[in-house]
Amino acid sequence: PLFTVQLVSDWVQRGLLTRGQAGFCLRDGVALQADLLPEDVRAVWRRRVERLLRNRSERDAQAVELAALLGAQVDSTEWTEACAHAEVGADPELIELLLYEQLVSSGREGPAVRWRFVHAMVRECLEERARKAGRLQQHHRACAAMLEGREAPGQAERLAHHLLGAGLRGEAVRPLLQAAAERRDSGEYEPASEMLARREALMRTLDVPPGDPRWGDGWVLQSRLARATGDLSAATRFAAQAEEGARQHGWLDTRADIFLELGEVSLDHGLQAQAEEWLRQGLEQAIAIGDAALCAHFRRAQG
């Protein structure tokens, strides 16, 4: 049904139909050629996008491509900032045109606040257009620059996506860990696990040396995730792996976190004396590095 609706809409916009005795029919001289019957609905969307951009400047085209990378729903402030980083203008007239062509829609707040693409294929067509023009990476880079430093939930995951799309793989390691932690904290354990696995694979691809403390950060979170899902065996294994790395490589900042996790794992196993010792050592470490929040976590666990 969607294919039919979009196909007929395409014919109407191209002026190929005329009113006949039994409804609408093709105008005289218009044959049912291949270009009238695209192979799928994606081709219809692609043609509509190209017709929209045909008489617009290249800067306008890039601005719309940037919007497509920001997601199904576009925050107008984010779009304006991303366009500024890409050094292309975010012309409000473009949104009016997209609304008129029914490629995007807007809620009660109005397009000055946010708007959304009517179908995922519109975004896919715009993304493919940017890829063929060789500017997809620079678009991702502009989106990443816009998101850098924002603290709202879900932003770390978006930032990691754009950094990877921009080819900045090393810079994506940190936000991937933060995104996995956010997923774990919200009880989304499977996505969190997938992100951690993706992060570890990325670090291996980047040949991150064994002494890099980011390995320990990942193992600590993997232990916490395993503990949240009730897999105490895996939690113990990851925590011990992190502790061994900290001892071997001197990860002072990471070590306090590791002691906290070892203490929590020991408590879950019912090993109170062992837990008390881990927590005592960890609290000393947290005090030494001056991390007040971490000290509070240790005292809570001790209590």
N, C-alpha and C positions, 0 to 999 in steps of 0.2 A: 504493500500500500504506500509506503513512503517513497519508493521508487516511482510509482505512478504519479503521485502528487508533485514531486519535484520535476519529473519529466514534462508534465503538462505545463507547470509553472514556467519552465525553461522555454517551452514553445511560445507561451503567451508573451513573455518578455522579449522574445526575438521577433515578435510580430508575424509568426508563421501560421496563425489560425485565423479563420474568418467564420462568421455565422452562416450556417447553411439551413436547409429546410428541416433537417432532423437534428439540429444542434450545431456543434462546431466541427469544422473540417479544415484540412490543410488548404492554404491559399493556392490559387492556380499557379502552376509552374514549380511548385515545391514537391519534390519526390521523396519517398521514404528511403533516403540514403543512409549510409552507415553513421554519419555524424548526427542524424536525427535520433538514432537509437543507440545510445552509448551502452557499453557492456554492463555497467552497474551504476548504482546510485552515486558512487564516489565520483564518477566521471561527470555527472550532472552538477554536483557541488563544485567540482573543479572549474567547470565552465562558467558557473555563476560567479565564482570568486574572480576569475580572470576578466570577466566582463566588467565587474565592479572596478577593478584596478586599472583597466585599460587606459582610461583617460586621466588617471591620477599620477602624481609625480612618484619617482622612485623612493623618495623619503616617506611619502604617505604609505606606500606599499610596505616598507620596512616597519613602520609604526604598527600596521595591522598584523604583520608577522610576529612582532614582539608581543602583542596582546595575546595571540594564540598560544605562545609559550608560557604565559602566566597562568593558564588554567581555563577550565570551562567557565568559571565566573571570574570576572576581571574587576579588581578594585581600581577605580579611576585614578586615585592618587599614586598607587603603585605603577600603573601604566605610564603616567606622566613622568615619574622619576626614572623608570627604566628607559624611556625614550630620551630623557636628558642625558643619561649615561651613554646611550648609543649615538648621541648627537643628531637625533632626528626629532622633528616636532610632533607632539601629540595634538593634532588638530581636532577640536570638538565636532567640526563639520563631518569628519570621518565617521563618528559614531552615529550621527543623524542619518548618514547615507547607509550605514550598515543596518540601522533600524528600518529604514525605508525599504531596503532590499530584503528584509526579513531574514538576515543572516545572524542577527543578534536580537535579544529581547531585553527589556528592562522592567524592574519591579516598581513598587510604589515610590521608592526613594529617588528614582530617576537616574538617567545615565551619567549624571554628574557625580554620582556616588559609586554605583557599580552597575554592571550589565553582564550578560552571559551569552555565549554562543548557543545557537538553537540546536546544534548537532555536533557531535565529536568529529564528524567528517569534515566540517568546515575548518576546524583547527588542524586536522591532519593535512588537508590540502595546502593550508598556509605554511605549515611546517615543512612540507615537502618542497614547496616553492622556495623557501629560504635555503633548504639543503642544496637544491639544484643550482642556486645562485652563488653557493659557496659562502654564505654569511650566517649559517646556523650557529656555528661556534661563537661568533662575536655577539649574536643575540643572547645566547646563554650567558655569556660573560657580563653583558649589561644587566640581565636579570639578577645574576649573582651579586653584582655590585650594589644593586638596589636593596637586596635582602640582607646584606652584610650588616651585622650589628643589631638587627631586630630581634627582640626577645619573645615574641608572641608564640604560643603553642603551635607546633607544626612548621614553623619557619625553618628550623634546622634541617628537616627532611627536604623541604623545597630548595634550600640553599645547596645541599649535597647534590640534588638532582641537576641543578644548573651548573655547578662546578664540574661535575662529570661531563655534562654536555659541552662545556667549554674546553674540555681537555685538561682541566686543572685537577688532575686526579689526586695529587699529593695534598692539596688543600681540602679535599672532600673527606679525608679521614676523620678530622675532628667533628664536623657536623653529623657524620654518620653515627658516631658514638652517641652524641647528644640526642639524635633522633631515635635511636634504639632505646635509650634510657627513658625518653618520653613515652614511647610505646609500651615499655615494660611497666612504667608507673600507672598507665591508664588501663592495664590489664590486657593489652593486646600482645600476647606472648609470642604468637607465631610470626607476625610481622617484625617484632623485635629480634627474634632469632634469625630471621632472614637477613635483616640489616647487619647484624653482627657477623654473619657468615660472609656477606658481601664485602664488609669492611676488612675482614681478615684476608680474604682472597685478594683484595686490592693492595693491601700492605705487602703481601707476598709478591705480587706482580711488580711492585715498586722496589722490591729488594730492600725493605726497611730492615736495618741491622738488628740482631737479637737484643742488643743493649738499649734499644729505644724504649722508653717507659710507656709508650702508647700500646705496646703489647700487653703490659700489665693492666692498663686501664680496661682493655677489652676483656681480659680474663676475669677481672673483678666483676664486670657487668654480666658476663656469661654465668658466673657463679650465682649472682643474685637472681638472674633469670631462672636458672635451674632450681634454685631454692623456692622461688615463687610457684613453680610448677610441681613441686614435691619431689624432684629428683635430687635427693641429698647426696647420692654417690657422685653424680656429675658436679654438683656444687662443691663438694670436697676436693675433687680432682682439679677443678679450675682454680680454686682458692690456693691450693698447695702449689700449683704451677706458677701462680702469680707471686707467691711468697718466695719461691726458689729464685725466680727472676729478679726480685727486689734485692735479695741477699747477694746474688751473683753480680749484679750490675749497679747496685747502690742507688736504687730509685727512692730517694728520701721522701719526696712528696707523695709518691704513689704508695709507699709502704704503709703509711698510716691507714689509708683506705683498705689495703689488703688485710691488716690486722683486724679492722672492724669486721670485714667479711668472714675471716677465720673465726672470730669470736661468735658471730651470728650462726655460722654453720655448726660450731661446737655446741651451742645452746640447743639448736634443732636436734642434734644427736643426743642431747641429754648429758653432755660431758661438761658439767658445771665448772670443775676445777680448771680444766684446760681452757674453757671459755674465759674465765676470770683472768688467767695469765695473758692470753692474747689481748684482751681488752685493756689490761694494765699497761702492757708494752705499747699498744696503739695510742692510748691516751697520752703517754709520755712523748711519743712521736708527734702527736697533734699539737701539744703544748709547745714543743721545740720549734715547730714550723709556724706557730702563731695562728692556727686555723681555728677560730672560735666556734664556727658552726660544726666542724668535725668533732671538737671537744664535747659539744652538747650531745652529738650522736653517741659518743662513747659512754658518757655518763648515763644517758637514757638506757643503753644496753646493759650497763652495770647494774642499774636500778632494777 
